[in-house]
Amino acid sequence: MSGYDAIVVGARCAGAGTALLLARQGRRVLLLDRAGFPKDTLSTLYIQLPGVAALADWGLLEALRATGCPPLERTAYRVGDLLLTGSSRPVRGQRAAYAPRRHLLDQLLVEAAVAAGAEFRDRTAVDELLWTDGRVTGVRCRTAGGARSAEHAPLVVGADGMRSRVAGLVGAEVLASAPPRSCAYYGFWDLPADNVLSLTLADGAMVGWTGTNGATLVTCYLRQQEFARARQRPLQVYLETVRAHQPDLYERLRTAELTERLYGTGDQRNVIRRAAGPGWALVGDAAVHKDSITAWGISDAFLQAQLLADALAAGPDPDRALSGYADALHGYALGGYHAALATAELNLQEEALAFFRRVAERPELVELFFSAASGAIRPEEFEAALAARPSPV
């Protein structure tokens, strides 16, 4: 075996976060990514409060703030003729969410992992895994220039996204799956960034906008069956959706400019995989990929990285640690997975409107609704408050 305790394949939020935490435990870590860094990737950008709290725990929140990404302190959620405005309860003292550009966030995490002692190689792809007696014991990889090498470690972590090659090579069991529910398009506009996450939910569509580094991010979600039409003329459909559901924003966009091309995807897979086995583990989208409409991907990546690192630090038996990690991750992932599927249906029928009317009638429920959406409280706490009768005045 050569000089690594862990090889992490994929250096985005989940992979770089995992490499950082393992390196801080004193492990010898090799972090690989096929892309050249820094580089953007398809993403909602939004970091829910538990993810912000994780960055603070890791000592990286000030570095994120230093990129100029605005803090998002309030949410405005329009549903039909209702407008819910407010904030979530804090998570470990953190009250503001952030939506940083990914080429900044991912690079920040990689640099922190390297500072902790990890070795980073970008432009390096994994071709196959190495096995010994039924266990994964390393990888064969190659650089963009064609140089090939075999690297050995008793643990290989697949953080290589929704189409994870590592998950395919180990034959990770699919524990849950569902067809795509939505498609999404987003662009960066030269409008002043503010400190509010604004969302408009309609039957069949959602429009959201918020501040990011030096621009305003505007996102549109449509049902999956609209993707065939949208991909033929994406910018036109995107702007039509904004105009139909948020005309004031549309008027602002008419005199603004896209700072770069429009991004979009209809490949919103919904899958939960078994997240560990002999000598291997999965984190981030490789382990759980769900519709991005609830904007939980980045925060989940951080939480999974911490969960794996904590499991490995808890005892000397790596197989027991990996099995415990896989079980814990599956239990944790199910609630958010099903919530994303339900939200991505984009159904705003009378039953849904009645639900939001009940929330709007009681200010304390508005805060609890935003707190459940952010992860500051468990959904059961919100549901119990919703079912309870209001206190008499």
C-alpha positions as CSV (number, residue, x, y, z in Angstrom):
1,M,0.0,0.0,0.0
2,S,1.3,3.5,-0.9
3,G,1.0,6.5,1.4
4,Y,-2.7,7.3,1.6
5,D,-5.3,6.5,4.2
6,A,-8.2,7.7,1.9
7,I,-8.7,8.6,-1.7
8,V,-11.6,11.0,-2.4
9,V,-12.9,11.0,-5.9
10,G,-14.6,14.3,-6.7
11,A,-13.6,17.7,-5.2
12,R,-16.9,19.6,-5.1
13,C,-18.7,20.3,-1.9
14,A,-19.0,16.7,-0.7
15,G,-15.6,15.6,-1.7
16,A,-13.6,18.6,-0.7
17,G,-15.5,18.7,2.6
18,T,-14.8,15.1,3.2
19,A,-11.1,15.5,2.4
20,L,-10.9,18.5,4.7
21,L,-12.3,16.6,7.7
22,L,-10.3,13.4,7.1
23,A,-7.1,15.4,6.7
24,R,-7.9,17.3,10.0
25,Q,-8.1,13.9,11.7
26,G,-4.5,13.3,10.7
27,R,-5.2,11.0,7.8
28,R,-3.2,11.0,4.6
29,V,-5.8,12.0,1.9
30,L,-5.6,12.2,-1.9
31,L,-8.3,14.3,-3.5
32,L,-9.0,13.9,-7.2
33,D,-11.2,15.6,-9.7
34,R,-11.4,15.3,-13.5
35,A,-12.2,19.0,-14.0
36,G,-9.6,21.8,-13.9
37,F,-10.2,24.1,-10.9
38,P,-11.6,26.6,-10.2
39,K,-14.7,25.7,-12.3
40,D,-18.4,26.2,-12.0
41,T,-21.0,23.5,-12.0
42,L,-24.8,23.2,-12.3
43,S,-26.1,24.1,-8.9
44,T,-28.9,26.0,-7.1
45,L,-26.0,27.7,-5.1
46,Y,-28.2,28.1,-2.0
47,I,-26.8,26.9,1.3
48,Q,-29.4,26.2,3.9
49,L,-28.7,27.2,7.5
50,P,-27.3,23.7,8.7
51,G,-24.8,24.0,5.8
52,V,-23.9,27.5,6.9
53,A,-23.4,26.3,10.4
54,A,-21.1,23.5,9.1
55,L,-19.0,26.1,7.4
56,A,-18.8,28.1,10.6
57,D,-17.9,24.9,12.5
58,W,-15.1,24.2,10.0
59,G,-13.8,27.8,10.3
60,L,-14.6,28.7,6.7
61,L,-17.6,31.0,7.0
62,E,-15.6,34.2,7.2
63,A,-13.7,33.2,4.1
64,L,-17.0,32.7,2.3
65,R,-18.2,36.1,3.4
66,A,-15.0,37.6,2.2
67,T,-15.9,36.6,-1.4
68,G,-18.6,39.3,-1.3
69,C,-21.5,36.9,-1.3
70,P,-24.5,38.7,0.3
71,P,-26.1,37.2,3.5
72,L,-29.7,36.2,2.8
73,E,-31.5,37.1,6.0
74,R,-35.2,36.9,4.9
75,T,-37.5,34.9,2.7
76,A,-40.4,36.2,0.6
77,Y,-42.6,33.3,-0.6
78,R,-45.6,34.1,-2.8
79,V,-48.2,31.4,-3.3
80,G,-51.3,32.4,-5.2
81,D,-52.6,35.6,-3.6
82,L,-50.6,35.0,-0.4
83,L,-47.2,36.4,0.5
84,L,-45.3,34.8,3.4
85,T,-42.4,36.8,4.6
86,G,-40.0,36.2,7.5
87,S,-36.9,34.3,8.7
88,S,-35.9,31.0,10.0
89,R,-34.9,30.3,13.5
90,P,-31.0,30.2,13.7
91,V,-28.9,27.1,13.5
92,R,-26.0,27.1,16.0
93,G,-26.1,30.9,16.0
94,Q,-26.3,31.2,12.2
95,R,-29.2,33.3,10.9
96,A,-28.2,34.1,7.3
97,A,-28.1,31.7,4.3
98,Y,-25.8,32.3,1.3
99,A,-25.8,31.5,-2.4
100,P,-22.2,31.7,-3.5
101,R,-20.9,31.0,-7.0
102,R,-19.6,27.4,-7.1
103,H,-16.2,28.2,-8.6
104,L,-15.6,30.3,-5.4
105,L,-17.1,27.9,-2.9
106,D,-15.6,24.7,-4.2
107,Q,-12.1,26.3,-4.6
108,L,-12.4,27.6,-1.0
109,L,-13.1,24.1,0.3
110,V,-10.3,22.6,-1.8
111,E,-7.8,25.1,-0.5
112,A,-8.9,24.4,3.1
113,A,-8.4,20.6,2.5
114,V,-4.9,21.2,1.1
115,A,-4.1,23.5,4.0
116,A,-5.1,20.6,6.3
117,G,-2.7,18.3,4.6
118,A,-4.6,16.7,1.7
119,E,-3.0,16.3,-1.7
120,F,-5.1,17.6,-4.5
121,R,-4.9,16.6,-8.2
122,D,-7.3,18.2,-10.6
123,R,-7.6,17.2,-14.3
124,T,-7.3,13.6,-13.1
125,A,-9.9,10.9,-13.9
126,V,-10.5,7.6,-12.2
127,D,-10.7,4.7,-14.8
128,E,-11.1,1.8,-12.4
129,L,-10.9,0.6,-8.8
130,L,-8.3,-1.7,-7.3
131,W,-9.6,-4.7,-5.3
132,T,-8.0,-7.1,-2.9
133,D,-10.0,-10.0,-1.5
134,G,-13.3,-8.4,-2.2
135,R,-12.3,-5.0,-0.8
136,V,-11.7,-1.7,-2.6
137,T,-8.0,-0.9,-2.0
138,G,-7.3,2.0,-4.5
139,V,-7.8,3.5,-7.9
140,R,-6.3,3.6,-11.3
141,C,-6.3,7.1,-12.6
142,R,-5.0,9.2,-15.5
143,T,-4.3,12.9,-16.0
144,A,-5.6,15.0,-18.8
145,G,-2.1,14.6,-20.4
146,G,-2.5,10.8,-20.4
147,A,-0.2,9.9,-17.5
148,R,-1.5,6.9,-15.7
149,S,-0.9,5.7,-12.1
150,A,-2.2,3.3,-9.5
151,E,-2.9,4.8,-6.1
152,H,-3.6,2.7,-3.0
153,A,-5.6,3.3,0.2
154,P,-7.8,1.3,2.5
155,L,-10.7,3.7,1.8
156,V,-12.0,5.1,-1.5
157,V,-14.7,7.8,-1.2
158,G,-16.9,8.4,-4.2
159,A,-18.0,12.1,-4.3
160,D,-18.3,12.1,-8.0
161,G,-21.9,13.2,-8.5
162,M,-25.2,12.0,-9.6
163,R,-23.6,9.8,-12.4
164,S,-21.0,8.5,-9.9
165,R,-18.4,6.2,-11.6
166,V,-17.4,4.9,-8.2
167,A,-21.0,3.9,-7.3
168,G,-21.2,2.1,-10.6
169,L,-17.9,0.3,-10.2
170,V,-18.7,-1.0,-6.7
171,G,-22.3,-1.9,-7.7
172,A,-23.9,0.3,-5.0
173,E,-27.4,-0.9,-4.3
174,V,-30.2,1.5,-5.3
175,L,-32.4,1.8,-2.2
176,A,-35.0,4.2,-3.7
177,S,-35.5,5.8,-7.1
178,A,-38.2,7.9,-8.9
179,P,-38.5,9.4,-12.3
180,P,-37.5,13.1,-12.8
181,R,-40.2,15.5,-11.6
182,S,-39.0,18.9,-12.8
183,C,-36.6,20.7,-15.1
184,A,-34.7,23.9,-14.2
185,Y,-33.1,26.9,-15.9
186,Y,-31.2,29.7,-14.3
187,G,-29.1,32.7,-15.2
188,F,-27.0,35.4,-13.6
189,W,-28.2,39.0,-14.3
190,D,-26.5,42.3,-13.8
191,L,-29.0,43.5,-11.2
192,P,-28.0,44.6,-7.7
193,A,-27.8,41.7,-5.3
194,D,-30.1,42.0,-2.2
195,N,-30.5,40.1,1.0
196,V,-33.7,38.3,0.4
197,L,-34.6,34.9,-1.1
198,S,-37.7,35.5,-3.2
199,L,-39.9,32.6,-4.4
200,T,-43.1,32.4,-6.3
201,L,-44.9,29.1,-6.5
202,A,-47.6,28.6,-9.1
203,D,-49.3,25.5,-10.5
204,G,-46.7,24.0,-12.8
205,A,-43.9,26.5,-12.2
206,M,-41.7,28.1,-9.6
207,V,-39.6,31.3,-10.0
208,G,-36.9,32.2,-7.6
209,W,-34.3,35.0,-7.4
210,T,-31.7,36.0,-4.9
211,G,-28.3,37.7,-4.6
212,T,-25.0,35.9,-5.3
213,N,-21.5,37.2,-5.9
214,G,-21.9,40.4,-7.9
215,A,-25.2,39.4,-9.6
216,T,-28.8,38.3,-9.1
217,L,-29.5,34.7,-9.7
218,V,-32.9,34.0,-11.3
219,T,-34.2,30.4,-11.5
220,C,-37.3,28.9,-13.1
221,Y,-38.6,25.4,-12.4
222,L,-41.1,23.7,-14.7
223,R,-42.6,20.2,-14.7
224,Q,-40.5,17.5,-16.4
225,Q,-42.9,17.2,-19.3
226,E,-42.1,20.8,-20.2
227,F,-38.5,20.0,-20.8
228,A,-38.9,18.9,-24.4
229,R,-40.4,22.3,-25.2
230,A,-38.1,24.3,-23.1
231,R,-34.9,22.8,-24.5
232,Q,-35.9,23.9,-28.0
233,R,-36.0,27.6,-27.0
234,P,-34.7,27.8,-23.4
235,L,-34.3,31.6,-23.0
236,Q,-37.7,32.3,-24.5
237,V,-39.5,29.8,-22.2
238,Y,-37.5,31.0,-19.2
239,L,-38.5,34.6,-19.8
240,E,-42.1,33.7,-20.5
241,T,-42.2,31.8,-17.2
242,V,-40.9,34.8,-15.3
243,R,-43.3,37.2,-17.1
244,A,-46.3,34.9,-16.3
245,H,-45.6,34.4,-12.6
246,Q,-43.5,37.4,-11.6
247,P,-44.2,40.3,-14.0
248,D,-42.4,43.0,-11.8
249,L,-39.2,40.9,-12.0
250,Y,-39.7,40.5,-15.7
251,E,-39.8,44.2,-16.2
252,R,-36.4,44.5,-14.4
253,L,-34.9,41.8,-16.6
254,R,-36.0,43.6,-19.8
255,T,-33.4,46.3,-19.1
256,A,-30.8,44.0,-17.5
257,E,-28.3,41.7,-19.2
258,L,-27.3,38.1,-18.6
259,T,-23.7,38.1,-17.5
260,E,-23.1,34.7,-19.1
261,R,-25.1,32.0,-20.8
262,L,-28.4,30.5,-19.5
263,Y,-27.9,27.2,-17.7
264,G,-30.5,24.4,-17.5
265,T,-31.1,20.7,-17.1
266,G,-33.9,18.2,-17.3
267,D,-31.7,15.5,-15.8
268,Q,-33.0,15.8,-12.3
269,R,-32.6,12.2,-11.1
270,N,-34.0,11.0,-7.8
271,V,-32.0,8.2,-6.3
272,I,-30.7,6.9,-2.9
273,R,-27.9,4.5,-3.0
274,R,-26.4,2.3,-0.3
275,A,-23.6,4.6,0.8
276,A,-20.8,2.2,1.9
277,G,-19.3,-1.2,1.6
278,P,-15.9,-2.9,2.1
279,G,-13.3,-0.2,1.5
280,W,-15.6,2.3,-0.1
281,A,-18.1,5.0,0.8
282,L,-20.3,7.5,-1.1
283,V,-21.1,11.1,-0.2
284,G,-23.0,13.9,-1.8
285,D,-24.9,13.4,-5.0
286,A,-23.2,10.0,-5.4
287,A,-25.1,8.8,-2.4
288,V,-28.3,10.8,-2.6
289,H,-29.5,12.8,-5.6
290,K,-32.9,14.4,-5.4
291,D,-34.7,17.2,-7.3
292,S,-32.8,20.4,-6.7
293,I,-36.0,22.4,-6.1
294,T,-35.7,22.3,-2.3
295,A,-32.0,23.6,-2.6
296,W,-30.7,21.1,-0.1
297,G,-27.8,19.6,-2.1
298,I,-24.9,21.7,-0.7
299,S,-26.0,21.5,2.9
300,D,-26.6,17.7,2.6
301,A,-23.1,17.3,1.1
302,F,-21.6,19.1,4.2
303,L,-23.7,17.0,6.6
304,Q,-22.8,13.8,4.9
305,A,-19.1,14.6,4.9
306,Q,-19.3,15.3,8.7
307,L,-21.3,12.1,9.2
308,L,-18.7,10.0,7.5
309,A,-15.8,11.6,9.2
310,D,-17.4,11.2,12.6
311,A,-18.2,7.6,11.9
312,L,-14.6,6.8,11.0
313,A,-13.3,8.6,14.1
314,A,-15.6,6.8,16.4
315,G,-13.8,3.5,16.6
316,P,-11.0,1.2,15.2
317,D,-13.2,-1.1,13.1
318,P,-13.6,0.6,9.7
319,D,-16.2,-1.9,8.4
320,R,-18.4,-1.3,11.4
321,A,-17.9,2.5,10.9
322,L,-18.8,2.4,7.2
323,S,-21.9,0.2,7.9
324,G,-23.1,2.6,10.6
325,Y,-22.5,5.5,8.3
326,A,-24.6,3.9,5.5
327,D,-27.4,3.1,7.8
328,A,-27.5,6.6,9.4
329,L,-27.3,8.3,6.0
330,H,-30.2,6.3,4.6
331,G,-32.4,7.2,7.6
332,Y,-31.5,10.8,7.4
333,A,-32.0,11.1,3.6
334,L,-35.5,9.7,3.3
335,G,-37.4,12.7,4.7
336,G,-35.7,15.2,2.5
337,Y,-35.9,12.9,-0.5
338,H,-39.7,12.5,-0.3
339,A,-40.1,16.2,0.5
340,A,-38.2,17.1,-2.7
341,L,-40.3,14.7,-4.8
342,A,-43.5,16.3,-3.4
343,T,-42.4,19.9,-4.0
344,A,-41.1,19.1,-7.5
345,E,-44.6,18.0,-8.5
346,L,-45.4,21.7,-8.7
347,N,-49.0,21.1,-7.9
348,L,-50.8,24.2,-6.5
349,Q,-54.3,22.9,-6.3
350,E,-56.9,23.9,-3.7
351,E,-55.6,21.6,-1.0
352,A,-52.2,23.2,-1.3
353,L,-53.6,26.7,-1.2
354,A,-55.7,25.8,1.8
355,F,-52.5,24.6,3.6
356,F,-50.7,27.9,2.9
357,R,-53.8,29.9,4.0
358,R,-53.7,28.1,7.4
359,V,-50.0,29.0,7.7
360,A,-50.5,32.7,6.8
361,E,-53.3,33.1,9.4
362,R,-50.8,32.5,12.3
363,P,-47.5,34.5,12.3
364,E,-45.9,31.9,14.6
365,L,-46.6,29.3,11.9
366,V,-44.8,31.4,9.2
367,E,-41.6,31.3,11.3
368,L,-41.9,27.6,11.9
369,F,-42.6,27.0,8.2
370,F,-39.4,28.8,7.2
371,S,-37.6,27.0,10.0
372,A,-38.7,23.6,8.8
373,A,-37.7,24.5,5.2
374,S,-34.3,25.6,6.4
375,G,-33.6,22.6,8.6
376,A,-33.6,24.7,11.8
377,I,-36.4,22.5,13.2
378,R,-37.6,19.0,12.5
379,P,-40.7,18.8,10.2
380,E,-42.6,17.1,13.0
381,E,-42.4,20.3,15.1
382,F,-44.0,22.3,12.4
383,E,-46.6,19.7,11.8
384,A,-47.5,19.5,15.5
385,A,-47.9,23.3,15.6
386,L,-50.0,23.3,12.5
387,A,-52.3,20.7,14.0
388,A,-52.7,22.5,17.3
389,R,-55.4,25.0,17.9
390,P,-54.2,28.6,18.2
391,S,-54.1,30.0,21.7
392,P,-57.0,32.3,22.6
393,V,-56.1,36.0,22.6
